[in-house]
Amino acid sequence: MRSTSNVRNLVFIALFAALFIAMSSIELRLGLPVPITLQTLALTLAGAFLGPRNGFFAILIVLALTATGLPLLHGKGGISYLVGATGGFLFIFPFCAMLIGFATRFIFNNDKLRTNRTLTFIALFIAFELFGSLISYVAGVPWLMQVTGLSFQKAMAAGCYPFLLGDVIKAFAAAVITLSLKPYILRIQSSMKGKSLQSAFNSNL
């Protein structure tokens, strides 16, 4: 049973790693050093669906493979790309997925929230906006300043302000998807822990 759950873990990690790569390929630059992408949506879903540990590894494995030179992010790869202008965002992304996993687990297990879909949605949206997007600027903007020599105000204009509305939209979309697929998410996480699908389903009714 343990080996079966390990295989499930690897399969789901690979699937969400592939989703992160696919969503990284969708980009809009607007002449900025930091492109507009769907990466934060992908890492949010990875954390929400897989939980903190596997969500972390789903994103980390993409960065590790990219470091070897594979062109997995925006068609680019290599150490030089990872430590470029967007490096601060990239390096914090696995931790964002991990925090999303912890937050989603807490929200789904909270007795006051689980019986109220509206409150659950609001809690998910706030968690996804905070941990899936806003926290990335804590590392991303200072890194951008260091690499490019931009002032704080210019770095915020280049690497933060243009993305805030998109972050809200992506957090909203992720909250809708996560809440809609809550039973499926719970069964995925239970199956990765080695429980049968039937017992996981019954325990979450």
Buried (B, 14 or more C-beta within 10 A) or exposed (E): EEEEBEEBBBEBBEBBBBBBBEBBBBBEEEEBBBBBBBBBBBBBBBBBBBBBBBBBBBBBBBBBBBBEEBEBBBEBBBEEBBBBBBBBBBBBBBBBBBBBBBBBBEBBEBEEBBEEEEBBBBBBBBBBBBBBBBBBBEBBBBBBBEBBEBEEEEBBEBBBEBBEEBBBEBBBBBBEBBBEBBEEBBBBBBBBEBBEEEEBBEEBE
